[in-house]
Amino acid sequence: MSTPPERFEISQRFFFDAAHTLERHTESEGSRRIHGHTYHATVCASGPRDSQTGMVIDIGELRLQIESVRARLDHHFLDDVMGSEPATLENLCRFIRQALQPHVPGLCAVIVEREALGDRCELRWNCAGI
């Protein structure tokens, strides 16, 4: 009996502080004013281990790509960064995916959290085990 092919998932976590406004029906008073959060984001890449390097992706390269996205978000006003999209957790996941996908082979998930509030959003596609 043959062993099924191995598929690994590697992740890197980062944080950024940013401000935004948000039009909503519930908790609307504070949301409409400029306010800020500390966001924690995790990006995941999956695939087989390269036989030469032993890695799915070089974690140092992943960190470099993440830093370029982090620089666009950290200490910025997300209403400006996101363009016409509201700065929701869902849209932040999409923004990070769109920024990283051309540069991170095997990118398969982005998770954005506001730990202080207990909020979390996961965007997943083509991940190991899914």
NUKE-514257 format. One record per residue: x, y, z negated of N, C-alpha, C, CB in turn; residue number from 1. Coordinates in steps of 0.1 Angstrom, whole numbers. Each point is the difference from the previous one (the first is absolute). Glycine has a CB too. Example, Ala and Ser with C-alpha at 12.3 -4.5 7.8 and 13.67 -1.06 7.14 Angstrom:
<atoms>
atom nxx=132 | nyy=-57 | nzz=-78 | caxx=-9 | cayy=12 | cazz=0 | cxx=9 | cyy=12 | czz=0 | cbxx=-19 | cbyy=-12 | cbzz=-12 | resi=1 $
atom nxx=15 | nyy=23 | nzz=19 | caxx=9 | cayy=11 | cazz=0 | cxx=-8 | cyy=11 | czz=-8 | cbxx=12 | cbyy=-6 | cbzz=22 | resi=2 $
</atoms>
This chain:
<atoms>
atom nxx=8 | nyy=-12 | nzz=0 | caxx=-8 | cayy=12 | cazz=0 | cxx=9 | cyy=12 | czz=0 | cbxx=-19 | cbyy=-12 | cbzz=-12 | resi=1 $
atom nxx=16 | nyy=22 | nzz=21 | caxx=9 | cayy=12 | cazz=1 | cxx=-5 | cyy=10 | czz=-10 | cbxx=4 | cbyy=-5 | cbzz=24 | resi=2 $
atom nxx=6 | nyy=13 | nzz=-28 | caxx=-2 | cayy=11 | cazz=-9 | cxx=-6 | cyy=12 | czz=8 | cbxx=19 | cbyy=-7 | cbzz=-15 | resi=3 $
atom nxx=-30 | nyy=13 | nzz=10 | caxx=-6 | cayy=12 | cazz=7 | cxx=10 | cyy=11 | czz=1 | cbxx=-23 | cbyy=-7 | cbzz=-8 | resi=4 $
atom nxx=22 | nyy=15 | nzz=18 | caxx=10 | cayy=11 | cazz=1 | cxx=-1 | cyy=10 | czz=-12 | cbxx=-1 | cbyy=-2 | cbzz=25 | resi=5 $
atom nxx=12 | nyy=7 | nzz=-29 | caxx=0 | cayy=9 | cazz=-11 | cxx=-3 | cyy=14 | czz=5 | cbxx=17 | cbyy=-14 | cbzz=-13 | resi=6 $
atom nxx=-25 | nyy=21 | nzz=5 | caxx=-3 | cayy=14 | cazz=3 | cxx=1 | cyy=8 | czz=-13 | cbxx=-16 | cbyy=-6 | cbzz=19 | resi=7 $
atom nxx=24 | nyy=16 | nzz=-19 | caxx=3 | cayy=7 | cazz=-13 | cxx=-7 | cyy=14 | czz=1 | cbxx=22 | cbyy=-12 | cbzz=-3 | resi=8 $
atom nxx=-25 | nyy=18 | nzz=-8 | caxx=-5 | cayy=14 | cazz=-1 | cxx=9 | cyy=7 | czz=-9 | cbxx=-24 | cbyy=-7 | cbzz=5 | resi=9 $
atom nxx=30 | nyy=18 | nzz=-1 | caxx=9 | cayy=8 | cazz=-8 | cxx=-7 | cyy=14 | czz=-1 | cbxx=21 | cbyy=-13 | cbzz=7 | resi=10 $
atom nxx=-19 | nyy=19 | nzz=-19 | caxx=-6 | cayy=13 | cazz=-2 | cxx=9 | cyy=10 | czz=-7 | cbxx=-22 | cbyy=-11 | cbzz=-1 | resi=11 $
atom nxx=19 | nyy=24 | nzz=3 | caxx=8 | cayy=11 | cazz=-6 | cxx=-11 | cyy=10 | czz=-5 | cbxx=21 | cbyy=-4 | cbzz=15 | resi=12 $
atom nxx=-19 | nyy=8 | nzz=-27 | caxx=-9 | cayy=10 | cazz=-7 | cxx=7 | cyy=13 | czz=0 | cbxx=-11 | cbyy=-18 | cbzz=-14 | resi=13 $
atom nxx=3 | nyy=29 | nzz=15 | caxx=5 | cayy=14 | cazz=-1 | cxx=-11 | cyy=8 | czz=-6 | cbxx=16 | cbyy=-3 | cbzz=19 | resi=14 $
atom nxx=-12 | nyy=15 | nzz=-23 | caxx=-11 | cayy=9 | cazz=-5 | cxx=2 | cyy=14 | czz=6 | cbxx=-1 | cbyy=-13 | cbzz=-22 | resi=15 $
atom nxx=-9 | nyy=21 | nzz=21 | caxx=0 | cayy=14 | cazz=5 | cxx=-10 | cyy=8 | czz=-8 | cbxx=8 | cbyy=-7 | cbzz=23 | resi=16 $
atom nxx=-6 | nyy=19 | nzz=-25 | caxx=-9 | cayy=9 | cazz=-7 | cxx=-5 | cyy=10 | czz=11 | cbxx=12 | cbyy=-2 | cbzz=-23 | resi=17 $
atom nxx=-25 | nyy=4 | nzz=23 | caxx=-6 | cayy=8 | cazz=10 | cxx=-13 | cyy=6 | czz=-4 | cbxx=11 | cbyy=-14 | cbzz=18 | resi=18 $
atom nxx=-15 | nyy=25 | nzz=-12 | caxx=-13 | cayy=6 | cazz=-3 | cxx=-9 | cyy=-1 | czz=12 | cbxx=11 | cbyy=16 | cbzz=-16 | resi=19 $
atom nxx=-24 | nyy=-14 | nzz=13 | caxx=-10 | cayy=0 | cazz=11 | cxx=-14 | cyy=5 | czz=-6 | cbxx=12 | cbyy=-20 | cbzz=11 | resi=20 $
atom nxx=-21 | nyy=21 | nzz=-2 | caxx=-14 | cayy=3 | cazz=-3 | cxx=-8 | cyy=-12 | czz=6 | cbxx=3 | cbyy=26 | cbzz=-2 | resi=21 $
atom nxx=-15 | nyy=-27 | nzz=-3 | caxx=-9 | cayy=-11 | cazz=6 | cxx=-14 | cyy=4 | czz=-2 | cbxx=17 | cbyy=-17 | cbzz=-5 | resi=22 $
atom nxx=-25 | nyy=17 | nzz=16 | caxx=-14 | cayy=2 | cazz=0 | cxx=-7 | cyy=-14 | czz=-3 | cbxx=2 | cbyy=20 | cbzz=17 | resi=23 $
atom nxx=-9 | nyy=-20 | nzz=-28 | caxx=-7 | cayy=-12 | cazz=-4 | cxx=-13 | cyy=3 | czz=-8 | cbxx=22 | cbyy=-13 | cbzz=1 | resi=24 $
atom nxx=-30 | nyy=3 | nzz=-3 | caxx=-13 | cayy=2 | cazz=-7 | cxx=2 | cyy=-2 | czz=-15 | cbxx=-12 | cbyy=-7 | cbzz=20 | resi=25 $
atom nxx=19 | nyy=-3 | nzz=-24 | caxx=3 | cayy=-3 | cazz=-14 | cxx=13 | cyy=6 | czz=-4 | cbxx=-13 | cbyy=-22 | cbzz=2 | resi=26 $
atom nxx=13 | nyy=27 | nzz=-15 | caxx=12 | cayy=6 | cazz=-5 | cxx=5 | cyy=11 | czz=10 | cbxx=6 | cbyy=-21 | cbzz=-12 | resi=27 $
atom nxx=-16 | nyy=29 | nzz=17 | caxx=3 | cayy=9 | cazz=11 | cxx=7 | cyy=13 | czz=-5 | cbxx=-19 | cbyy=-9 | cbzz=12 | resi=28 $
atom nxx=16 | nyy=14 | nzz=-24 | caxx=5 | cayy=13 | cazz=-5 | cxx=16 | cyy=0 | czz=0 | cbxx=-21 | cbyy=3 | cbzz=-14 | resi=29 $
atom nxx=27 | nyy=-13 | nzz=8 | caxx=14 | cayy=0 | cazz=-1 | cxx=7 | cyy=-4 | czz=14 | cbxx=-2 | cbyy=-6 | cbzz=-24 | resi=30 $
atom nxx=-6 | nyy=-2 | nzz=31 | caxx=6 | cayy=-5 | cazz=13 | cxx=1 | cyy=11 | czz=10 | cbxx=-10 | cbyy=-22 | cbzz=-4 | resi=31 $
atom nxx=1 | nyy=32 | nzz=4 | caxx=1 | cayy=11 | cazz=10 | cxx=11 | cyy=9 | czz=-3 | cbxx=-24 | cbyy=-2 | cbzz=3 | resi=32 $
atom nxx=28 | nyy=3 | nzz=-15 | caxx=12 | cayy=9 | cazz=-3 | cxx=13 | cyy=-7 | czz=3 | cbxx=-13 | cbyy=11 | cbzz=-18 | resi=33 $
atom nxx=23 | nyy=-3 | nzz=21 | caxx=13 | cayy=-6 | cazz=2 | cxx=4 | cyy=-7 | czz=-13 | cbxx=7 | cbyy=18 | cbzz=17 | resi=34 $
atom nxx=-3 | nyy=-30 | nzz=-16 | caxx=5 | cayy=-8 | cazz=-11 | cxx=10 | cyy=-10 | czz=5 | cbxx=-22 | cbyy=3 | cbzz=-12 | resi=35 $
atom nxx=29 | nyy=-9 | nzz=3 | caxx=11 | cayy=-9 | cazz=4 | cxx=0 | cyy=-14 | czz=-7 | cbxx=13 | cbyy=20 | cbzz=5 | resi=36 $
atom nxx=-6 | nyy=-29 | nzz=0 | caxx=1 | cayy=-13 | cazz=-5 | cxx=14 | cyy=-5 | czz=2 | cbxx=-24 | cbyy=-5 | cbzz=5 | resi=37 $
atom nxx=28 | nyy=-5 | nzz=-13 | caxx=12 | cayy=-8 | cazz=3 | cxx=-5 | cyy=-13 | czz=7 | cbxx=14 | cbyy=10 | cbzz=-20 | resi=38 $
atom nxx=-10 | nyy=-12 | nzz=32 | caxx=-4 | cayy=-12 | cazz=7 | cxx=12 | cyy=-10 | czz=0 | cbxx=-16 | cbyy=14 | cbzz=15 | resi=39 $
atom nxx=12 | nyy=-26 | nzz=-16 | caxx=10 | cayy=-11 | cazz=2 | cxx=-5 | cyy=-8 | czz=12 | cbxx=5 | cbyy=-2 | cbzz=-25 | resi=40 $
atom nxx=5 | nyy=0 | nzz=34 | caxx=-3 | cayy=-8 | cazz=12 | cxx=9 | cyy=-12 | czz=2 | cbxx=-8 | cbyy=22 | cbzz=11 | resi=41 $
atom nxx=3 | nyy=-32 | nzz=-6 | caxx=7 | cayy=-12 | cazz=3 | cxx=-1 | cyy=-4 | czz=14 | cbxx=-3 | cbyy=-8 | cbzz=-23 | resi=42 $
atom nxx=14 | nyy=5 | nzz=30 | caxx=-1 | cayy=-4 | cazz=14 | cxx=5 | cyy=-15 | czz=0 | cbxx=3 | cbyy=24 | cbzz=10 | resi=43 $
atom nxx=-9 | nyy=-32 | nzz=-1 | caxx=4 | cayy=-14 | cazz=1 | cxx=3 | cyy=-4 | czz=14 | cbxx=-14 | cbyy=-5 | cbzz=-20 | resi=44 $
atom nxx=24 | nyy=-3 | nzz=22 | caxx=3 | cayy=-5 | cazz=13 | cxx=1 | cyy=-16 | czz=-2 | cbxx=13 | cbyy=21 | cbzz=8 | resi=45 $
atom nxx=-18 | nyy=-28 | nzz=2 | caxx=0 | cayy=-14 | cazz=-1 | cxx=6 | cyy=-6 | czz=13 | cbxx=-20 | cbyy=1 | cbzz=-15 | resi=46 $
atom nxx=24 | nyy=-13 | nzz=14 | caxx=6 | cayy=-8 | cazz=11 | cxx=9 | cyy=-10 | czz=-4 | cbxx=-2 | cbyy=20 | cbzz=14 | resi=47 $
atom nxx=8 | nyy=-27 | nzz=-5 | caxx=10 | cayy=-11 | cazz=-4 | cxx=13 | cyy=7 | czz=-4 | cbxx=-11 | cbyy=-16 | cbzz=16 | resi=48 $
atom nxx=19 | nyy=8 | nzz=-23 | caxx=13 | cayy=5 | cazz=-4 | cxx=9 | cyy=-2 | czz=12 | cbxx=-4 | cbyy=-6 | cbzz=-25 | resi=49 $
atom nxx=12 | nyy=17 | nzz=28 | caxx=10 | cayy=-1 | cazz=11 | cxx=11 | cyy=-10 | czz=-4 | cbxx=-6 | cbyy=24 | cbzz=7 | resi=50 $
atom nxx=9 | nyy=-33 | nzz=1 | caxx=10 | cayy=-10 | cazz=-3 | cxx=14 | cyy=6 | czz=-2 | cbxx=-13 | cbyy=-17 | cbzz=12 | resi=51 $
atom nxx=16 | nyy=28 | nzz=-5 | caxx=13 | cayy=6 | cazz=-1 | cxx=1 | cyy=9 | czz=-13 | cbxx=2 | cbyy=0 | cbzz=25 | resi=52 $
atom nxx=-12 | nyy=8 | nzz=-28 | caxx=1 | cayy=9 | cazz=-11 | cxx=-6 | cyy=-5 | czz=-13 | cbxx=0 | cbyy=18 | cbzz=16 | resi=53 $
atom nxx=-9 | nyy=-28 | nzz=-14 | caxx=-8 | cayy=-5 | cazz=-12 | cxx=-11 | cyy=9 | czz=-4 | cbxx=21 | cbyy=-11 | cbzz=-7 | resi=54 $
atom nxx=-24 | nyy=22 | nzz=15 | caxx=-10 | cayy=9 | cazz=-4 | cxx=-11 | cyy=1 | czz=10 | cbxx=18 | cbyy=13 | cbzz=-12 | resi=55 $
atom nxx=-30 | nyy=-9 | nzz=7 | caxx=-11 | cayy=4 | cazz=9 | cxx=3 | cyy=13 | czz=6 | cbxx=-17 | cbyy=-13 | cbzz=-14 | resi=56 $
atom nxx=21 | nyy=22 | nzz=6 | caxx=4 | cayy=14 | cazz=4 | cxx=11 | cyy=4 | czz=-10 | cbxx=-23 | cbyy=6 | cbzz=11 | resi=57 $
atom nxx=32 | nyy=2 | nzz=-6 | caxx=11 | cayy=6 | cazz=-9 | cxx=-7 | cyy=10 | czz=-9 | cbxx=18 | cbyy=-4 | cbzz=17 | resi=58 $
atom nxx=-18 | nyy=1 | nzz=-30 | caxx=-7 | cayy=9 | cazz=-10 | cxx=5 | cyy=14 | czz=0 | cbxx=-4 | cbyy=-20 | cbzz=-14 | resi=59 $
atom nxx=17 | nyy=21 | nzz=17 | caxx=6 | cayy=14 | cazz=2 | cxx=-6 | cyy=7 | czz=11 | cbxx=21 | cbyy=-8 | cbzz=-10 | resi=60 $
atom nxx=-23 | nyy=2 | nzz=21 | caxx=-7 | cayy=6 | cazz=12 | cxx=-14 | cyy=4 | czz=-4 | cbxx=15 | cbyy=-13 | cbzz=16 | resi=61 $
atom nxx=-22 | nyy=4 | nzz=-23 | caxx=-13 | cayy=3 | cazz=-4 | cxx=-1 | cyy=12 | czz=-9 | cbxx=-5 | cbyy=-24 | cbzz=2 | resi=62 $
atom nxx=14 | nyy=25 | nzz=-11 | caxx=1 | cayy=12 | cazz=-9 | cxx=2 | cyy=13 | czz=8 | cbxx=9 | cbyy=-15 | cbzz=-18 | resi=63 $
atom nxx=0 | nyy=14 | nzz=28 | caxx=3 | cayy=12 | cazz=9 | cxx=-13 | cyy=5 | czz=7 | cbxx=24 | cbyy=-8 | cbzz=3 | resi=64 $
atom nxx=-31 | nyy=-2 | nzz=2 | caxx=-13 | cayy=4 | cazz=7 | cxx=-10 | cyy=5 | czz=-9 | cbxx=5 | cbyy=-18 | cbzz=17 | resi=65 $
atom nxx=-6 | nyy=12 | nzz=-29 | caxx=-10 | cayy=5 | cazz=-10 | cxx=4 | cyy=14 | czz=-4 | cbxx=-4 | cbyy=-23 | cbzz=-9 | resi=66 $
atom nxx=17 | nyy=26 | nzz=7 | caxx=4 | cayy=13 | cazz=-4 | cxx=-4 | cyy=11 | czz=10 | cbxx=19 | cbyy=-10 | cbzz=-12 | resi=67 $
atom nxx=-19 | nyy=7 | nzz=24 | caxx=-5 | cayy=10 | cazz=10 | cxx=-15 | cyy=3 | czz=-1 | cbxx=18 | cbyy=-8 | cbzz=15 | resi=68 $
atom nxx=-26 | nyy=-2 | nzz=-19 | caxx=-14 | cayy=2 | cazz=-2 | cxx=-2 | cyy=7 | czz=-14 | cbxx=-6 | cbyy=-20 | cbzz=14 | resi=69 $
atom nxx=13 | nyy=16 | nzz=-24 | caxx=-1 | cayy=6 | cazz=-13 | cxx=3 | cyy=15 | czz=1 | cbxx=7 | cbyy=-22 | cbzz=-11 | resi=70 $
atom nxx=3 | nyy=26 | nzz=19 | caxx=4 | cayy=14 | cazz=1 | cxx=-12 | cyy=8 | czz=6 | cbxx=24 | cbyy=-7 | cbzz=3 | resi=71 $
atom nxx=-32 | nyy=1 | nzz=5 | caxx=-11 | cayy=7 | cazz=6 | cxx=-12 | cyy=2 | czz=-9 | cbxx=7 | cbyy=-10 | cbzz=22 | resi=72 $
atom nxx=-7 | nyy=1 | nzz=-33 | caxx=-11 | cayy=1 | cazz=-10 | cxx=3 | cyy=6 | czz=-13 | cbxx=-8 | cbyy=-20 | cbzz=11 | resi=73 $
atom nxx=20 | nyy=18 | nzz=-16 | caxx=4 | cayy=4 | cazz=-13 | cxx=0 | cyy=15 | czz=-2 | cbxx=13 | cbyy=-21 | cbzz=-2 | resi=74 $
atom nxx=-20 | nyy=26 | nzz=-8 | caxx=-1 | cayy=14 | cazz=-3 | cxx=-6 | cyy=8 | czz=12 | cbxx=19 | cbyy=-3 | cbzz=-16 | resi=75 $
atom nxx=-28 | nyy=-3 | nzz=23 | caxx=-7 | cayy=7 | cazz=11 | cxx=-15 | cyy=1 | czz=-3 | cbxx=18 | cbyy=-8 | cbzz=17 | resi=76 $
atom nxx=-24 | nyy=17 | nzz=-9 | caxx=-15 | cayy=1 | cazz=-1 | cxx=-6 | cyy=-10 | czz=11 | cbxx=2 | cbyy=25 | cbzz=-8 | resi=77 $
atom nxx=-8 | nyy=-35 | nzz=3 | caxx=-4 | cayy=-11 | cazz=9 | cxx=-10 | cyy=5 | czz=10 | cbxx=5 | cbyy=-17 | cbzz=-18 | resi=78 $
atom nxx=-13 | nyy=27 | nzz=15 | caxx=-10 | cayy=5 | cazz=10 | cxx=7 | cyy=4 | czz=13 | cbxx=-15 | cbyy=8 | cbzz=-19 | resi=79 $
atom nxx=27 | nyy=-2 | nzz=17 | caxx=8 | cayy=4 | cazz=12 | cxx=7 | cyy=-12 | czz=7 | cbxx=4 | cbyy=23 | cbzz=-11 | resi=80 $
atom nxx=1 | nyy=-32 | nzz=3 | caxx=7 | cayy=-11 | cazz=5 | cxx=-9 | cyy=-10 | czz=8 | cbxx=16 | cbyy=2 | cbzz=-19 | resi=81 $
atom nxx=-28 | nyy=-4 | nzz=14 | caxx=-9 | cayy=-9 | cazz=6 | cxx=-8 | cyy=5 | czz=12 | cbxx=-2 | cbyy=-10 | cbzz=-23 | resi=82 $
atom nxx=3 | nyy=23 | nzz=26 | caxx=-7 | cayy=5 | cazz=11 | cxx=-15 | cyy=0 | czz=-2 | cbxx=18 | cbyy=-8 | cbzz=15 | resi=83 $
atom nxx=-25 | nyy=3 | nzz=-6 | caxx=-15 | cayy=0 | cazz=-1 | cxx=-6 | cyy=-11 | czz=-10 | cbxx=0 | cbyy=9 | cbzz=23 | resi=84 $
atom nxx=9 | nyy=-18 | nzz=-27 | caxx=-5 | cayy=-11 | cazz=-9 | cxx=0 | cyy=5 | czz=-14 | cbxx=9 | cbyy=-17 | cbzz=16 | resi=85 $
atom nxx=-19 | nyy=14 | nzz=-24 | caxx=1 | cayy=3 | cazz=-14 | cxx=10 | cyy=-9 | czz=-7 | cbxx=-24 | cbyy=7 | cbzz=0 | resi=86 $
atom nxx=30 | nyy=-2 | nzz=-11 | caxx=11 | cayy=-7 | cazz=-7 | cxx=-5 | cyy=-10 | czz=-10 | cbxx=14 | cbyy=20 | cbzz=3 | resi=87 $
atom nxx=-21 | nyy=-30 | nzz=3 | caxx=-5 | cayy=-11 | cazz=-8 | cxx=11 | cyy=-11 | czz=-1 | cbxx=-24 | cbyy=5 | cbzz=7 | resi=88 $
atom nxx=22 | nyy=-14 | nzz=-17 | caxx=9 | cayy=-11 | cazz=-1 | cxx=0 | cyy=-8 | czz=13 | cbxx=-4 | cbyy=-1 | cbzz=-25 | resi=89 $
atom nxx=-7 | nyy=-1 | nzz=31 | caxx=-1 | cayy=-8 | cazz=13 | cxx=8 | cyy=7 | czz=11 | cbxx=-23 | cbyy=-8 | cbzz=-7 | resi=90 $
atom nxx=21 | nyy=21 | nzz=8 | caxx=7 | cayy=7 | cazz=10 | cxx=15 | cyy=1 | czz=-2 | cbxx=-20 | cbyy=13 | cbzz=4 | resi=91 $
atom nxx=24 | nyy=-12 | nzz=-17 | caxx=15 | cayy=-1 | cazz=-3 | cxx=6 | cyy=-13 | czz=4 | cbxx=-4 | cbyy=16 | cbzz=-19 | resi=92 $
atom nxx=-4 | nyy=-27 | nzz=17 | caxx=5 | cayy=-13 | cazz=4 | cxx=2 | cyy=0 | czz=16 | cbxx=-12 | cbyy=-11 | cbzz=-20 | resi=93 $
atom nxx=2 | nyy=16 | nzz=27 | caxx=1 | cayy=1 | cazz=14 | cxx=12 | cyy=9 | czz=5 | cbxx=-25 | cbyy=-4 | cbzz=1 | resi=94 $
atom nxx=27 | nyy=15 | nzz=-8 | caxx=10 | cayy=10 | cazz=4 | cxx=14 | cyy=-7 | czz=-2 | cbxx=-15 | cbyy=19 | cbzz=-7 | resi=95 $
atom nxx=17 | nyy=-26 | nzz=-4 | caxx=13 | cayy=-7 | cazz=-3 | cxx=2 | cyy=-11 | czz=11 | cbxx=-2 | cbyy=6 | cbzz=-25 | resi=96 $
atom nxx=-9 | nyy=-14 | nzz=28 | caxx=1 | cayy=-10 | cazz=10 | cxx=5 | cyy=5 | czz=13 | cbxx=-18 | cbyy=-13 | cbzz=-12 | resi=97 $
atom nxx=11 | nyy=24 | nzz=16 | caxx=3 | cayy=6 | cazz=14 | cxx=14 | cyy=5 | czz=0 | cbxx=-24 | cbyy=6 | cbzz=3 | resi=98 $
atom nxx=29 | nyy=0 | nzz=-14 | caxx=13 | cayy=5 | cazz=0 | cxx=11 | cyy=-11 | czz=0 | cbxx=-9 | cbyy=20 | cbzz=-12 | resi=99 $
atom nxx=6 | nyy=-31 | nzz=5 | caxx=10 | cayy=-10 | cazz=-1 | cxx=0 | cyy=-11 | czz=11 | cbxx=-1 | cbyy=4 | cbzz=-24 | resi=100 $
atom nxx=-11 | nyy=-7 | nzz=29 | caxx=-1 | cayy=-12 | cazz=9 | cxx=10 | cyy=0 | czz=12 | cbxx=-24 | cbyy=0 | cbzz=-7 | resi=101 $
atom nxx=26 | nyy=11 | nzz=13 | caxx=10 | cayy=0 | cazz=11 | cxx=14 | cyy=-4 | czz=-4 | cbxx=-14 | cbyy=17 | cbzz=12 | resi=102 $
atom nxx=17 | nyy=-15 | nzz=-25 | caxx=14 | cayy=-2 | cazz=-5 | cxx=2 | cyy=-12 | czz=-9 | cbxx=2 | cbyy=25 | cbzz=2 | resi=103 $
atom nxx=-13 | nyy=-31 | nzz=-6 | caxx=2 | cayy=-11 | cazz=-10 | cxx=-6 | cyy=-13 | czz=6 | cbxx=-2 | cbyy=16 | cbzz=-19 | resi=104 $
atom nxx=10 | nyy=-25 | nzz=25 | caxx=-5 | cayy=-12 | cazz=5 | cxx=-7 | cyy=-8 | czz=-11 | cbxx=18 | cbyy=0 | cbzz=17 | resi=105 $
atom nxx=-29 | nyy=-6 | nzz=-13 | caxx=-7 | cayy=-9 | cazz=-10 | cxx=-8 | cyy=8 | czz=-10 | cbxx=17 | cbyy=-16 | cbzz=3 | resi=106 $
atom nxx=-18 | nyy=29 | nzz=-2 | caxx=-8 | cayy=8 | cazz=-10 | cxx=-14 | cyy=-6 | czz=0 | cbxx=13 | cbyy=21 | cbzz=4 | resi=107 $
atom nxx=-19 | nyy=-24 | nzz=-16 | caxx=-13 | cayy=-7 | cazz=0 | cxx=-9 | cyy=5 | czz=-11 | cbxx=11 | cbyy=-19 | cbzz=9 | resi=108 $
atom nxx=-6 | nyy=28 | nzz=-18 | caxx=-9 | cayy=5 | cazz=-10 | cxx=5 | cyy=13 | czz=-6 | cbxx=-7 | cbyy=-23 | cbzz=-5 | resi=109 $
atom nxx=-2 | nyy=32 | nzz=1 | caxx=3 | cayy=12 | cazz=-7 | cxx=-10 | cyy=1 | czz=-11 | cbxx=10 | cbyy=12 | cbzz=21 | resi=110 $
atom nxx=-5 | nyy=-9 | nzz=-33 | caxx=-8 | cayy=1 | cazz=-12 | cxx=3 | cyy=14 | czz=-6 | cbxx=0 | cbyy=-25 | cbzz=-4 | resi=111 $
atom nxx=-10 | nyy=33 | nzz=1 | caxx=2 | cayy=13 | cazz=-6 | cxx=-9 | cyy=0 | czz=-13 | cbxx=4 | cbyy=11 | cbzz=22 | resi=112 $
atom nxx=3 | nyy=-7 | nzz=-33 | caxx=-7 | cayy=0 | cazz=-13 | cxx=2 | cyy=14 | czz=-7 | cbxx=4 | cbyy=-25 | cbzz=-2 | resi=113 $
atom nxx=-14 | nyy=28 | nzz=-6 | caxx=2 | cayy=11 | cazz=-10 | cxx=-2 | cyy=-7 | czz=-13 | cbxx=-9 | cbyy=19 | cbzz=16 | resi=114 $
atom nxx=21 | nyy=-23 | nzz=-22 | caxx=0 | cayy=-8 | cazz=-12 | cxx=-7 | cyy=7 | czz=-11 | cbxx=21 | cbyy=-10 | cbzz=8 | resi=115 $
atom nxx=-19 | nyy=23 | nzz=-10 | caxx=-6 | cayy=7 | cazz=-11 | cxx=-15 | cyy=-1 | czz=0 | cbxx=19 | cbyy=16 | cbzz=0 | resi=116 $
atom nxx=-25 | nyy=-18 | nzz=11 | caxx=-15 | cayy=0 | cazz=1 | cxx=-5 | cyy=-15 | czz=2 | cbxx=0 | cbyy=23 | cbzz=10 | resi=117 $
atom nxx=9 | nyy=-32 | nzz=-7 | caxx=-3 | cayy=-14 | cazz=2 | cxx=-6 | cyy=-2 | czz=15 | cbxx=-5 | cbyy=-2 | cbzz=-24 | resi=118 $
atom nxx=8 | nyy=11 | nzz=33 | caxx=-5 | cayy=-1 | cazz=14 | cxx=11 | cyy=-7 | czz=8 | cbxx=-14 | cbyy=21 | cbzz=-2 | resi=119 $
atom nxx=9 | nyy=-30 | nzz=12 | caxx=9 | cayy=-7 | cazz=8 | cxx=-7 | cyy=-3 | czz=13 | cbxx=12 | cbyy=-10 | cbzz=-20 | resi=120 $
atom nxx=-5 | nyy=11 | nzz=31 | caxx=-5 | cayy=-4 | cazz=13 | cxx=10 | cyy=-8 | czz=8 | cbxx=-14 | cbyy=21 | cbzz=1 | resi=121 $
atom nxx=10 | nyy=-32 | nzz=5 | caxx=9 | cayy=-9 | cazz=7 | cxx=-5 | cyy=0 | czz=15 | cbxx=5 | cbyy=-14 | cbzz=-21 | resi=122 $
atom nxx=5 | nyy=15 | nzz=30 | caxx=-3 | cayy=-2 | cazz=14 | cxx=9 | cyy=-11 | czz=4 | cbxx=-6 | cbyy=25 | cbzz=4 | resi=123 $
atom nxx=1 | nyy=-36 | nzz=1 | caxx=7 | cayy=-12 | cazz=4 | cxx=-3 | cyy=-5 | czz=14 | cbxx=1 | cbyy=-7 | cbzz=-24 | resi=124 $
atom nxx=8 | nyy=2 | nzz=31 | caxx=-2 | cayy=-6 | cazz=13 | cxx=12 | cyy=-10 | czz=2 | cbxx=-12 | cbyy=21 | cbzz=9 | resi=125 $
atom nxx=9 | nyy=-32 | nzz=-2 | caxx=11 | cayy=-9 | cazz=3 | cxx=9 | cyy=-4 | czz=-11 | cbxx=-1 | cbyy=9 | cbzz=23 | resi=126 $
atom nxx=-3 | nyy=-10 | nzz=-35 | caxx=8 | cayy=-3 | cazz=-12 | cxx=1 | cyy=-15 | czz=-1 | cbxx=-6 | cbyy=21 | cbzz=-12 | resi=127 $
atom nxx=18 | nyy=-26 | nzz=6 | caxx=1 | cayy=-14 | cazz=-3 | cxx=-11 | cyy=-4 | czz=-9 | cbxx=25 | cbyy=2 | cbzz=2 | resi=128 $
atom nxx=-30 | nyy=-14 | nzz=1 | caxx=-11 | cayy=-6 | cazz=-9 | cxx=-14 | cyy=6 | czz=3 | cbxx=18 | cbyy=-4 | cbzz=-17 | resi=129 $
atom nxx=-19 | nyy=13 | nzz=27 | caxx=-13 | cayy=6 | cazz=3 | cxx=-5 | cyy=-6 | czz=13 | cbxx=5 | cbyy=21 | cbzz=-13 | resi=130 $
</atoms>
